[in-house]
């Protein structure tokens, strides 16, 4: 039964690809021509190529945006399926490279434990290497907090739109994983890298999504006035536990005022390394690897964890927090396969502030890449790669202030890619003066690319966000999860969203590329949405919404929308399902699938619209029918985005 359903997930609108002519190589960003997203998102050390644009004798699957399907979770909503020995996807390098990252999916096993399967890699038909792919970190089932068991039943008491009995596996999701590979030498532009199904494999199919090609610099040497962790007994082969040695190195470095150096190698760590007033520097995140397992604890820890796993943690805020911590240029390869929200099994955690920095890390297979619990103040988070998380990519929680997260790349998070969560607390702490800028966030399997929950005077600027799958969209601000009210000014500026606004399966309603949600209180703080581009939105560009049970209690006001380009919506530019108001100025829209304004307010239908769409100067397009309301207008898929003349 499982294999039959999984086969259906692959099919969709598959088209047989032709291998008659070799296409010219194409670099993309978020699956688009880089010119369409110029100036937005992270500057990364690799170039992206989509498998569907490469030379292949496989089968193109997609495009599709229906959740719980392989095409929907692919970058660009399209990928390539290989099913027979000798089938391949071949990429032509556009720049010199000596390393690559492959994003892929292979089947799960019938019991949900995961499969390992080989994939041959050749360059110019020579120098064959074999990657061992795995589905051990993919394939979740059921409802939150999800399960690895394909036979799991829906959670009792949870509302669901599916009729009973449900088809199993129920809601399979989180299909993709990625893996890095050093090629052993530098290849030139024009060289051809082929991924091919080998002679023997237990996998009945492979889906290849995207390959990132990179020229990795040589391993860095130890900086002056640093202590090499090998001097304290750390084993670079990964056979022996290195955590005690790293603890000793950290203690010695603090005592004499030096830094700690992690050289090239793989170092086994299965628990937290607690850091305070110390610098830990690696040789580069391709070279210095902290790798460990998720291990059960004999009894729950004070922080309610029931497992340990590798991570670098500041002291918790209740213990005074940590300051002057600098973590740089190493990787954390963890082993998290289940979502247990009480577990502190994140890559970086605790409270880290006071002039600290986190930069150049590669965080893979942790629960959350970076989860920080305040109060804490003053941190720079930059140039990190956070991929294949079981929950959020990053979350600033509980009274976090003056944090800047910039130039980070996040892909395939199991919840929000980047979140700020200002949760209500007895001390009255509020997240404030934080900035998420110039980040790229792609394919969150659940929730939003970037989400702000309450707080004061925070900003989301210059980001590239693409391909949310379900129960969220590309940009979001919500009075939810017992968040503090929105105060001061929340700024969304100079962002580009790509293929956002999916259908929310619980509401059976199309979201917006940016959506504002007044669920637990009025949203009265000033919200500015400016100088941004919303490209190829599945449903709406803007959704302003309140939940039905509280539709007469909470409203949304003080929203300013200015200098916006909307290129493609399946339905409306503006969908208002709440009382309140917003102003619109210099909003240009084209390729819109329904009337520009869908103003249902709070569905009383007894007078003027309950949401005031205040049209100021310079709005181009058909901004008529401001009182029109259609609960669920039909979707007209827009054409692909093109340059704006």
KETOR-326510 format. One record per residue (C-alpha): residue in three letters; x, y, z. Coordinates in steps of 0.25 Angstrom, whole numbers. Layout:
BEGIN
{ALA {X Y Z}};
...
//
This chain:
BEGIN
{UNK {0 0 0}};
{UNK {11 10 4}};
{UNK {18 8 -9}};
{UNK {6 10 -17}};
{UNK {3 23 -11}};
{UNK {17 28 -12}};
{UNK {17 25 -26}};
{UNK {5 34 -28}};
{UNK {12 45 -21}};
{UNK {22 45 -32}};
{UNK {13 45 -44}};
{UNK {5 58 -44}};
{UNK {7 65 -58}};
{UNK {20 58 -61}};
{UNK {25 60 -75}};
{UNK {36 51 -82}};
{UNK {48 59 -84}};
{UNK {56 58 -97}};
{UNK {71 55 -97}};
{UNK {72 58 -112}};
{UNK {78 72 -110}};
{UNK {87 77 -99}};
{UNK {81 90 -93}};
{UNK {91 101 -90}};
{UNK {94 101 -75}};
{UNK {85 111 -67}};
{UNK {89 117 -53}};
{UNK {76 120 -45}};
{UNK {73 127 -32}};
{UNK {60 121 -25}};
{UNK {58 114 -38}};
{UNK {57 127 -46}};
{UNK {66 135 -55}};
{UNK {76 143 -45}};
{UNK {72 156 -52}};
{UNK {58 155 -47}};
{UNK {63 155 -32}};
{UNK {75 163 -33}};
{UNK {79 170 -20}};
{UNK {70 161 -12}};
{UNK {74 150 -3}};
{UNK {88 144 2}};
{UNK {101 145 -6}};
{UNK {105 130 -5}};
{UNK {118 123 -9}};
{UNK {111 113 -19}};
{UNK {103 114 -32}};
{UNK {89 107 -33}};
{UNK {85 99 -45}};
{UNK {71 92 -45}};
{UNK {71 78 -50}};
{UNK {59 80 -59}};
{UNK {68 90 -67}};
{UNK {79 80 -69}};
{UNK {82 69 -79}};
{UNK {75 56 -75}};
{UNK {68 44 -80}};
{UNK {59 44 -68}};
{UNK {45 49 -66}};
{UNK {41 63 -62}};
{UNK {31 63 -51}};
{UNK {22 76 -48}};
{UNK {20 87 -47}};
{UNK {10 85 -36}};
{UNK {7 93 -23}};
{UNK {-2 82 -17}};
{UNK {4 79 -3}};
{UNK {8 65 0}};
{UNK {14 63 -14}};
{UNK {29 62 -18}};
{UNK {27 73 -29}};
{UNK {21 83 -19}};
{UNK {33 82 -9}};
{UNK {43 83 -20}};
{UNK {51 96 -23}};
{UNK {43 103 -34}};
{UNK {32 92 -32}};
{UNK {38 83 -42}};
{UNK {49 72 -42}};
{UNK {54 60 -50}};
{UNK {50 46 -47}};
{UNK {60 34 -50}};
{UNK {55 20 -49}};
{UNK {64 11 -58}};
{UNK {78 7 -58}};
{UNK {86 17 -66}};
{UNK {77 28 -65}};
{UNK {84 41 -61}};
{UNK {83 56 -59}};
{UNK {96 63 -65}};
{UNK {99 77 -61}};
{UNK {109 86 -69}};
{UNK {118 95 -60}};
{UNK {116 110 -62}};
{UNK {128 113 -52}};
{UNK {140 105 -47}};
{UNK {136 96 -36}};
{UNK {142 85 -27}};
{UNK {130 82 -18}};
{UNK {115 81 -20}};
{UNK {102 79 -12}};
{UNK {91 70 -17}};
{UNK {76 72 -13}};
{UNK {69 59 -15}};
{UNK {58 49 -10}};
{UNK {58 34 -10}};
{UNK {47 25 -5}};
{UNK {44 22 10}};
{UNK {43 8 15}};
{UNK {30 1 18}};
{UNK {33 3 33}};
{UNK {37 17 32}};
{UNK {52 15 36}};
{UNK {58 20 24}};
{UNK {66 15 12}};
{UNK {80 16 7}};
{UNK {83 15 -7}};
{UNK {96 18 -16}};
{UNK {97 29 -27}};
{UNK {108 29 -37}};
{UNK {115 43 -39}};
{UNK {124 45 -51}};
{UNK {131 57 -57}};
{UNK {133 57 -72}};
{UNK {130 42 -72}};
{UNK {142 39 -63}};
{UNK {146 39 -48}};
{UNK {134 32 -43}};
{UNK {130 34 -28}};
{UNK {118 28 -22}};
{UNK {109 36 -12}};
{UNK {101 28 -2}};
{UNK {87 35 -2}};
{UNK {78 33 10}};
{UNK {63 35 13}};
{UNK {66 34 28}};
{UNK {64 49 30}};
{UNK {52 50 21}};
{UNK {38 45 20}};
{UNK {29 49 32}};
{UNK {14 45 33}};
{UNK {1 50 40}};
{UNK {-1 62 47}};
{UNK {7 71 56}};
{UNK {16 67 63}};
{UNK {17 57 52}};
{UNK {22 42 51}};
{UNK {32 34 44}};
{UNK {22 23 44}};
{UNK {14 22 30}};
{UNK {3 15 37}};
{UNK {0 26 47}};
{UNK {-14 30 49}};
{UNK {-19 45 50}};
{UNK {-18 51 63}};
{UNK {-32 49 70}};
{UNK {-39 62 73}};
{UNK {-32 70 62}};
{UNK {-40 76 51}};
{UNK {-36 71 37}};
{UNK {-43 73 24}};
{UNK {-40 58 19}};
{UNK {-52 49 19}};
{UNK {-51 36 28}};
{UNK {-45 26 26}};
{UNK {-32 33 22}};
{UNK {-23 28 12}};
{UNK {-10 23 17}};
{UNK {1 27 18}};
{UNK {-6 39 23}};
{UNK {-1 53 19}};
{UNK {13 48 15}};
{UNK {23 61 15}};
{UNK {37 66 16}};
{UNK {42 57 5}};
{UNK {55 64 2}};
{UNK {69 63 8}};
{UNK {82 68 3}};
{UNK {97 64 3}};
{UNK {110 70 0}};
{UNK {122 64 -8}};
{UNK {136 68 -10}};
{UNK {140 65 -24}};
{UNK {155 63 -21}};
{UNK {160 74 -31}};
{UNK {155 87 -38}};
{UNK {148 85 -50}};
{UNK {146 96 -61}};
{UNK {133 103 -66}};
{UNK {128 94 -77}};
{UNK {132 81 -70}};
{UNK {120 72 -68}};
{UNK {115 66 -55}};
{UNK {106 54 -57}};
{UNK {97 47 -46}};
{UNK {94 33 -51}};
{UNK {86 21 -45}};
{UNK {96 10 -43}};
{UNK {95 -5 -46}};
{UNK {90 -9 -33}};
{UNK {81 -1 -24}};
{UNK {70 -4 -14}};
{UNK {63 9 -18}};
{UNK {52 8 -28}};
{UNK {53 23 -32}};
{UNK {61 35 -30}};
{UNK {56 49 -31}};
{UNK {67 60 -33}};
{UNK {63 74 -30}};
{UNK {75 84 -30}};
{UNK {90 84 -30}};
{UNK {99 95 -24}};
{UNK {113 95 -29}};
{UNK {124 102 -21}};
{UNK {139 105 -21}};
{UNK {143 102 -7}};
{UNK {155 109 -2}};
{UNK {166 101 5}};
{UNK {165 98 20}};
{UNK {168 110 29}};
{UNK {180 110 38}};
{UNK {179 112 53}};
{UNK {179 127 56}};
{UNK {190 133 65}};
{UNK {187 131 80}};
{UNK {178 119 78}};
{UNK {177 106 85}};
{UNK {175 94 75}};
{UNK {165 84 81}};
{UNK {174 72 77}};
{UNK {184 77 88}};
{UNK {173 73 98}};
{UNK {171 59 92}};
{UNK {160 62 82}};
{UNK {160 51 71}};
{UNK {159 56 57}};
{UNK {155 43 52}};
{UNK {141 43 59}};
{UNK {143 30 66}};
{UNK {144 35 80}};
{UNK {136 45 87}};
{UNK {142 59 86}};
{UNK {133 66 95}};
{UNK {141 65 108}};
{UNK {153 70 100}};
{UNK {146 82 94}};
{UNK {141 86 108}};
{UNK {155 85 113}};
{UNK {160 94 101}};
{UNK {149 104 104}};
{UNK {152 105 119}};
{UNK {167 107 116}};
{UNK {165 117 105}};
{UNK {156 125 114}};
{UNK {166 125 125}};
{UNK {177 131 116}};
{UNK {169 139 107}};
{UNK {172 131 94}};
{UNK {162 125 84}};
{UNK {159 111 81}};
{UNK {162 105 68}};
{UNK {155 93 61}};
{UNK {164 87 50}};
{UNK {160 79 38}};
{UNK {154 66 43}};
{UNK {141 60 48}};
{UNK {139 61 63}};
{UNK {129 53 70}};
{UNK {120 61 79}};
{UNK {107 56 85}};
{UNK {103 67 94}};
{UNK {103 82 97}};
{UNK {116 89 97}};
{UNK {113 101 107}};
{UNK {120 114 102}};
{UNK {122 127 109}};
{UNK {132 138 106}};
{UNK {140 130 96}};
{UNK {143 129 81}};
{UNK {142 116 74}};
{UNK {148 116 60}};
{UNK {148 105 50}};
{UNK {156 103 37}};
{UNK {143 105 29}};
{UNK {130 98 29}};
{UNK {134 88 18}};
{UNK {146 83 27}};
{UNK {143 84 42}};
{UNK {131 75 45}};
{UNK {124 73 58}};
{UNK {116 61 56}};
{UNK {108 53 66}};
{UNK {96 45 70}};
{UNK {83 47 77}};
{UNK {84 39 90}};
{UNK {73 37 100}};
{UNK {75 43 114}};
{UNK {74 34 126}};
{UNK {64 44 132}};
{UNK {58 57 126}};
{UNK {68 69 127}};
{UNK {64 82 135}};
{UNK {61 88 121}};
{UNK {51 77 119}};
{UNK {60 70 108}};
{UNK {59 55 107}};
{UNK {70 54 97}};
{UNK {84 60 96}};
{UNK {90 63 82}};
{UNK {102 72 77}};
{UNK {100 87 79}};
{UNK {107 99 84}};
{UNK {99 106 94}};
{UNK {100 119 102}};
{UNK {96 118 117}};
{UNK {81 119 118}};
{UNK {76 133 122}};
{UNK {71 128 135}};
{UNK {86 125 138}};
{UNK {91 139 133}};
{UNK {92 136 118}};
{UNK {105 137 111}};
{UNK {113 149 105}};
{UNK {125 151 95}};
{UNK {123 137 89}};
{UNK {128 136 74}};
{UNK {125 123 67}};
{UNK {131 122 52}};
{UNK {134 113 41}};
{UNK {130 99 45}};
{UNK {119 90 42}};
{UNK {109 83 51}};
{UNK {104 69 46}};
{UNK {93 64 55}};
{UNK {84 52 55}};
{UNK {70 58 58}};
{UNK {59 50 51}};
{UNK {47 53 60}};
{UNK {41 65 65}};
{UNK {40 66 80}};
{UNK {37 80 84}};
{UNK {42 79 98}};
{UNK {56 74 93}};
{UNK {67 84 93}};
{UNK {74 77 81}};
{UNK {77 90 73}};
{UNK {90 94 66}};
{UNK {92 107 74}};
{UNK {83 110 86}};
{UNK {82 116 99}};
{UNK {84 131 101}};
{UNK {96 138 94}};
{UNK {97 153 93}};
{UNK {106 164 98}};
{UNK {114 166 85}};
{UNK {114 151 80}};
{UNK {114 146 66}};
{UNK {110 133 59}};
{UNK {116 133 45}};
{UNK {120 123 34}};
{UNK {113 111 40}};
{UNK {107 99 33}};
{UNK {95 93 41}};
{UNK {89 80 36}};
{UNK {79 71 42}};
{UNK {77 78 55}};
{UNK {63 81 61}};
{UNK {65 96 59}};
{UNK {78 102 53}};
{UNK {78 114 63}};
{UNK {68 115 74}};
{UNK {71 126 84}};
{UNK {63 128 97}};
{UNK {64 142 103}};
{UNK {65 151 110}};
{UNK {77 154 102}};
{UNK {83 166 94}};
{UNK {93 169 83}};
{UNK {96 157 73}};
{UNK {101 157 59}};
{UNK {97 144 51}};
{UNK {102 144 37}};
{UNK {107 135 25}};
{UNK {101 122 31}};
{UNK {95 111 23}};
{UNK {83 104 30}};
{UNK {77 92 23}};
{UNK {69 80 26}};
{UNK {63 84 39}};
{UNK {52 76 46}};
{UNK {46 89 51}};
{UNK {50 104 49}};
{UNK {62 109 42}};
{UNK {64 120 52}};
{UNK {55 126 64}};
{UNK {58 138 73}};
{UNK {49 135 85}};
{UNK {45 143 97}};
{UNK {50 156 99}};
{UNK {61 156 89}};
{UNK {67 170 84}};
{UNK {77 176 75}};
{UNK {80 163 67}};
{UNK {83 165 52}};
{UNK {82 152 44}};
{UNK {88 155 30}};
{UNK {93 147 18}};
{UNK {88 134 23}};
{UNK {83 123 14}};
{UNK {72 114 19}};
{UNK {65 102 11}};
{UNK {56 91 15}};
{UNK {52 95 29}};
{UNK {41 87 35}};
{UNK {34 99 41}};
{UNK {37 114 39}};
{UNK {50 117 32}};
{UNK {53 130 40}};
{UNK {44 134 52}};
{UNK {43 144 62}};
{UNK {34 140 74}};
{UNK {31 150 84}};
{UNK {23 141 94}};
{UNK {15 147 105}};
{UNK {23 145 119}};
{UNK {21 150 133}};
{UNK {33 159 132}};
{UNK {28 167 121}};
{UNK {39 164 111}};
{UNK {37 168 97}};
{UNK {45 164 84}};
{UNK {50 178 79}};
{UNK {59 184 69}};
{UNK {63 172 62}};
{UNK {66 171 47}};
{UNK {65 159 37}};
{UNK {72 165 24}};
{UNK {78 159 11}};
{UNK {74 145 14}};
{UNK {70 134 5}};
{UNK {59 125 10}};
{UNK {54 113 1}};
{UNK {44 102 2}};
{UNK {39 102 17}};
{UNK {31 89 17}};
{UNK {22 95 28}};
{UNK {18 109 32}};
{UNK {25 122 26}};
{UNK {38 126 20}};
{UNK {39 138 29}};
{UNK {29 140 41}};
{UNK {28 151 52}};
{UNK {19 148 64}};
{UNK {17 160 72}};
{UNK {28 170 77}};
{UNK {33 184 75}};
{UNK {41 191 64}};
{UNK {46 179 56}};
{UNK {49 179 41}};
{UNK {49 169 30}};
{UNK {57 174 18}};
{UNK {64 171 5}};
{UNK {61 156 6}};
{UNK {58 145 -5}};
{UNK {47 136 0}};
{UNK {41 124 -9}};
{UNK {33 112 -10}};
{UNK {25 110 4}};
{UNK {18 97 4}};
{UNK {6 98 14}};
{UNK {0 105 26}};
{UNK {8 117 23}};
{UNK {14 126 12}};
{UNK {26 134 8}};
{UNK {24 146 18}};
{UNK {15 146 30}};
{UNK {12 155 43}};
{UNK {2 149 52}};
{UNK {-4 151 66}};
{UNK {-3 136 69}};
{UNK {4 126 79}};
{UNK {1 136 91}};
{UNK {10 146 85}};
{UNK {11 160 90}};
{UNK {4 171 83}};
{UNK {10 178 71}};
{UNK {16 191 75}};
{UNK {24 202 69}};
{UNK {27 199 54}};
{UNK {29 186 47}};
{UNK {35 188 34}};
{UNK {35 178 22}};
{UNK {44 185 11}};
{UNK {51 182 -2}};
{UNK {47 167 -1}};
{UNK {44 158 -13}};
{UNK {34 146 -11}};
{UNK {34 135 -22}};
{UNK {23 125 -23}};
{UNK {17 128 -10}};
{UNK {2 129 -5}};
{UNK {-1 114 -5}};
{UNK {-15 108 -1}};
{UNK {-17 106 14}};
{UNK {-22 92 15}};
{UNK {-30 94 28}};
{UNK {-37 107 23}};
{UNK {-37 102 9}};
{UNK {-34 116 6}};
{UNK {-23 123 -3}};
{UNK {-13 131 6}};
{UNK {-5 143 1}};
{UNK {10 144 -2}};
{UNK {9 153 10}};
{UNK {-2 151 20}};
{UNK {-5 158 33}};
{UNK {-14 150 43}};
{UNK {-21 156 55}};
{UNK {-24 143 63}};
{UNK {-22 147 77}};
{UNK {-22 162 78}};
{UNK {-24 174 70}};
{UNK {-12 177 61}};
{UNK {-11 192 63}};
{UNK {4 195 62}};
{UNK {9 201 49}};
{UNK {12 191 38}};
{UNK {19 196 26}};
{UNK {21 187 13}};
{UNK {29 195 3}};
{UNK {38 194 -9}};
{UNK {36 179 -11}};
{UNK {33 169 -22}};
{UNK {22 158 -21}};
{UNK {25 148 -33}};
{UNK {16 137 -37}};
{UNK {7 136 -25}};
{UNK {-2 123 -25}};
{UNK {-14 131 -19}};
{UNK {-13 145 -14}};
{UNK {-2 156 -13}};
{UNK {-8 161 0}};
{UNK {-17 154 10}};
{UNK {-22 161 22}};
{UNK {-30 151 31}};
{UNK {-36 148 44}};
{UNK {-41 135 49}};
{UNK {-56 132 48}};
{UNK {-59 130 63}};
{UNK {-52 144 67}};
{UNK {-56 152 54}};
{UNK {-64 162 62}};
{UNK {-54 163 73}};
{UNK {-41 167 66}};
{UNK {-37 176 54}};
{UNK {-25 180 46}};
{UNK {-21 195 44}};
{UNK {-9 204 41}};
{UNK {-4 196 29}};
{UNK {3 204 19}};
{UNK {6 197 5}};
{UNK {15 205 -4}};
{UNK {24 204 -17}};
{UNK {20 189 -20}};
{UNK {21 181 -32}};
{UNK {12 169 -33}};
{UNK {15 160 -45}};
{UNK {5 148 -45}};
{UNK {-6 144 -36}};
{UNK {-15 132 -37}};
{UNK {-27 140 -31}};
{UNK {-26 154 -25}};
{UNK {-16 165 -22}};
{UNK {-23 168 -9}};
{UNK {-32 158 -1}};
{UNK {-38 165 12}};
{UNK {-45 156 22}};
{UNK {-44 164 34}};
{UNK {-49 178 39}};
{UNK {-39 189 38}};
{UNK {-32 197 28}};
{UNK {-19 198 19}};
{UNK {-14 209 9}};
{UNK {-8 205 -5}};
{UNK {1 215 -12}};
{UNK {9 212 -25}};
{UNK {5 197 -26}};
{UNK {7 192 -40}};
{UNK {0 179 -43}};
{UNK {-1 170 -55}};
{UNK {-5 156 -59}};
{UNK {-16 156 -48}};
{UNK {-25 144 -48}};
{UNK {-38 150 -42}};
{UNK {-43 164 -38}};
{UNK {-31 172 -31}};
{UNK {-39 174 -18}};
{UNK {-47 163 -11}};
{UNK {-53 170 1}};
{UNK {-61 161 9}};
{UNK {-58 168 22}};
{UNK {-64 160 34}};
{UNK {-75 154 25}};
{UNK {-87 162 30}};
{UNK {-91 167 16}};
{UNK {-99 178 23}};
{UNK {-93 191 18}};
{UNK {-80 197 13}};
{UNK {-68 188 13}};
{UNK {-63 186 27}};
{UNK {-48 187 22}};
{UNK {-45 200 16}};
{UNK {-36 198 4}};
{UNK {-31 213 3}};
{UNK {-25 215 -11}};
{UNK {-15 226 -12}};
{UNK {-8 231 -24}};
{UNK {0 223 -34}};
{UNK {-7 209 -34}};
{UNK {-6 203 -48}};
{UNK {-16 192 -52}};
{UNK {-31 190 -51}};
{UNK {-34 194 -36}};
{UNK {-49 194 -38}};
{UNK {-60 186 -31}};
{UNK {-55 190 -17}};
{UNK {-67 184 -11}};
{UNK {-67 171 -18}};
{UNK {-66 158 -9}};
{UNK {-64 144 -14}};
{UNK {-61 134 -3}};
{UNK {-53 125 -12}};
{UNK {-51 130 -26}};
{UNK {-46 121 -36}};
{UNK {-31 120 -39}};
{UNK {-25 125 -52}};
{UNK {-10 120 -52}};
{UNK {-1 132 -56}};
{UNK {10 132 -66}};
{UNK {24 131 -62}};
{UNK {30 145 -57}};
{UNK {37 153 -67}};
{UNK {46 166 -66}};
{UNK {38 178 -62}};
{UNK {40 189 -73}};
//
